[in-house]
Amino acid sequence: MKRLISAALALLATPLAAQDFSEGSEAKTWNLYAEQPALFDAKVVDVMCEITGDCPANCGDGDRQLGLLRAADGVMTMVLKNNQPAFTGAVVDLLPYCGQDVTVDGLMINDEDFPINNIYLVQRVKVGDGDWVKASEFTKVWAKNNPDAGGKGPWFRRDPRVLGEIEKHGYLGLGQEIDKAFIEYYFE
């Protein structure tokens, strides 16, 4: 277990001197704390595969968190958001590039006081000299995969998985009884 934790920390570690990847970036700001434009070459990888050696075909077909193994320094960069306004993640946008070398442009969250840096918000991706592809496919793919989740409001308010978790554990994740007491106290 100690070796697994050591390997994970090594993959996520920030080099002693943080690199500046802002040159040439056309990333749009989200006005997030510690964001920096970042354009770099990387390999799209299955994070669990890199850390544990458990490597299903095609990066787990969208069921695993994907990351970027930067070419410049070998640092694992965790991709937590795509180019859409909601924090929807970027697996859908990166999955077609599983195992490939790509160039990405987006925002890096780097804060020297935060223990794990290199959190990335990908806005666009390209392979070699190809065209840039905007990283904004999540809600289209979600709608295709959830045709019966119609209605108004954002996708996550209609998502069957989210609704199932709320039904099972409540809005706070602490159970229906805690939710009931919370709602009565704060909203009634």
C-alpha positions as CSV (number, residue, x, y, z in Angstrom):
1,M,0.0,0.0,0.0
2,K,2.8,2.4,0.8
3,R,4.3,1.8,-2.6
4,L,1.0,2.6,-4.3
5,I,0.7,5.8,-2.3
6,S,4.3,6.7,-3.1
7,A,3.7,6.1,-6.8
8,A,0.5,8.2,-6.8
9,L,2.3,11.1,-5.1
10,A,5.2,10.9,-7.5
11,L,2.9,11.0,-10.5
12,L,1.0,14.0,-9.1
13,A,4.0,15.8,-7.7
14,T,4.9,19.3,-9.0
15,P,8.5,19.8,-10.2
16,L,10.6,21.9,-7.9
17,A,10.4,24.8,-10.2
18,A,6.8,25.2,-11.6
19,Q,6.9,25.6,-15.3
20,D,5.1,28.3,-17.3
21,F,3.0,26.9,-20.0
22,S,1.2,30.1,-20.9
23,E,3.1,31.0,-24.1
24,G,0.8,30.6,-27.1
25,S,-2.3,29.8,-25.1
26,E,-5.6,31.2,-26.2
27,A,-7.5,29.9,-23.2
28,K,-10.4,32.0,-22.0
29,T,-10.4,32.9,-18.3
30,W,-12.9,31.5,-15.9
31,N,-11.7,34.0,-13.2
32,L,-10.9,31.1,-10.9
33,Y,-8.4,31.5,-8.1
34,A,-4.8,30.6,-9.2
35,E,-5.8,29.9,-12.8
36,Q,-3.1,30.3,-15.5
37,P,-3.4,29.8,-19.2
38,A,-1.6,26.6,-20.2
39,L,-0.8,25.1,-23.6
40,F,1.3,21.9,-23.7
41,D,1.8,18.5,-25.3
42,A,0.8,15.5,-23.4
43,K,-0.4,11.9,-23.7
44,V,-4.0,11.2,-22.7
45,V,-4.0,8.5,-20.0
46,D,-6.3,6.5,-17.7
47,V,-5.3,7.8,-14.3
48,M,-6.0,4.5,-12.5
49,C,-4.0,2.6,-15.1
50,E,-1.0,4.9,-14.6
51,I,-1.1,4.6,-10.8
52,T,-2.1,1.0,-10.3
53,G,-1.4,-0.8,-13.5
54,D,-5.1,-1.8,-13.9
55,C,-5.5,-0.9,-17.5
56,P,-8.8,-1.8,-19.3
57,A,-9.0,-1.3,-23.0
58,N,-9.8,2.2,-24.4
59,C,-9.2,3.9,-21.0
60,G,-12.2,2.2,-19.5
61,D,-14.6,3.4,-22.2
62,G,-15.5,6.5,-20.3
63,D,-15.9,5.0,-16.8
64,R,-12.5,6.1,-15.6
65,Q,-10.9,9.5,-14.8
66,L,-8.6,10.6,-17.6
67,G,-5.5,12.7,-17.2
68,L,-2.7,14.2,-19.2
69,L,0.9,13.0,-18.9
70,R,2.8,16.1,-19.8
71,A,5.6,15.7,-22.4
72,A,7.7,18.5,-21.0
73,D,8.2,17.1,-17.5
74,G,6.4,13.8,-17.2
75,V,4.0,15.2,-14.6
76,M,0.4,13.8,-14.4
77,T,-2.1,16.6,-14.9
78,M,-5.6,16.0,-13.6
79,V,-8.2,17.2,-16.0
80,L,-11.3,18.1,-14.0
81,K,-13.3,20.3,-16.4
82,N,-14.1,20.8,-20.1
83,N,-14.9,24.1,-21.9
84,Q,-18.6,24.1,-20.8
85,P,-20.0,26.5,-18.2
86,A,-20.9,23.7,-15.8
87,F,-18.2,21.7,-14.1
88,T,-19.0,18.6,-16.2
89,G,-15.7,17.0,-16.5
90,A,-13.7,16.2,-19.6
91,V,-13.7,12.4,-20.0
92,V,-16.1,12.6,-22.9
93,D,-13.8,15.1,-24.7
94,L,-10.6,13.2,-24.0
95,L,-11.7,9.6,-24.5
96,P,-11.3,9.7,-28.4
97,Y,-7.6,10.5,-27.7
98,C,-7.0,7.7,-25.3
99,G,-3.3,6.7,-25.4
100,Q,-2.5,9.4,-28.0
101,D,-0.1,12.3,-27.9
102,V,-2.1,15.6,-28.1
103,T,-1.7,19.3,-27.7
104,V,-4.1,20.9,-25.2
105,D,-5.0,24.5,-24.4
106,G,-6.9,25.5,-21.3
107,L,-6.4,26.7,-17.7
108,M,-4.0,25.2,-15.1
109,I,-4.8,25.7,-11.4
110,N,-1.5,26.1,-9.6
111,D,-1.2,27.4,-6.1
112,E,2.1,26.9,-4.2
113,D,0.1,26.6,-1.0
114,F,-2.1,23.8,-2.3
115,P,-0.5,20.4,-1.8
116,I,-1.4,19.0,-5.2
117,N,-1.1,21.3,-8.2
118,N,-1.6,20.7,-11.9
119,I,-5.4,20.6,-12.0
120,Y,-6.4,21.4,-15.5
121,L,-9.5,22.8,-17.3
122,V,-9.2,21.7,-20.9
123,Q,-10.8,24.0,-23.5
124,R,-9.5,22.6,-26.8
125,V,-7.5,19.6,-28.0
126,K,-5.6,18.7,-31.2
127,V,-3.5,15.9,-32.6
128,G,-0.3,16.9,-34.4
129,D,-0.9,19.6,-37.0
130,G,-4.7,18.8,-37.0
131,D,-7.4,21.3,-36.3
132,W,-8.3,22.3,-32.8
133,V,-11.4,20.5,-31.4
134,K,-13.4,22.4,-28.7
135,A,-13.8,20.4,-25.5
136,S,-17.5,20.8,-25.1
137,E,-19.2,17.5,-25.8
138,F,-20.4,16.4,-22.3
139,T,-24.0,17.7,-22.4
140,K,-24.6,16.5,-26.0
141,V,-23.4,13.0,-25.0
142,W,-25.4,13.1,-21.8
143,A,-28.6,14.0,-23.6
144,K,-28.1,11.2,-26.1
145,N,-27.5,8.7,-23.3
146,N,-30.5,10.0,-21.2
147,P,-33.3,10.5,-23.7
148,D,-36.0,10.0,-21.0
149,A,-34.5,12.7,-18.7
150,G,-36.4,15.6,-20.4
151,G,-37.6,18.7,-18.7
152,K,-36.3,22.1,-17.7
153,G,-33.2,22.9,-15.8
154,P,-29.6,21.9,-15.9
155,W,-28.7,18.3,-16.8
156,F,-27.7,17.3,-13.2
157,R,-31.1,18.2,-11.9
158,R,-32.6,15.5,-14.3
159,D,-29.8,12.9,-14.3
160,P,-31.1,9.5,-13.2
161,R,-27.8,8.7,-11.4
162,V,-27.9,11.9,-9.4
163,L,-31.6,11.6,-8.6
164,G,-31.0,8.0,-7.5
165,E,-28.2,9.1,-5.1
166,I,-30.4,11.8,-3.7
167,E,-33.2,9.4,-3.2
168,K,-30.9,6.9,-1.5
169,H,-28.7,9.3,0.6
170,G,-30.6,12.7,0.6
171,Y,-29.3,16.0,-0.7
172,L,-26.6,16.3,1.9
173,G,-25.5,12.7,1.6
174,L,-26.4,12.1,5.2
175,G,-29.8,10.4,4.8
176,Q,-33.4,11.5,4.4
177,E,-33.9,12.2,8.2
178,I,-31.0,14.6,8.3
179,D,-32.3,16.3,5.1
180,K,-35.8,16.6,6.6
181,A,-34.4,18.3,9.7
182,F,-32.1,20.5,7.7
183,I,-34.9,21.7,5.4
184,E,-37.3,22.3,8.3
185,Y,-34.7,24.3,10.2
186,Y,-33.4,26.4,7.2
187,F,-36.4,26.7,4.9
188,E,-39.6,26.5,6.8
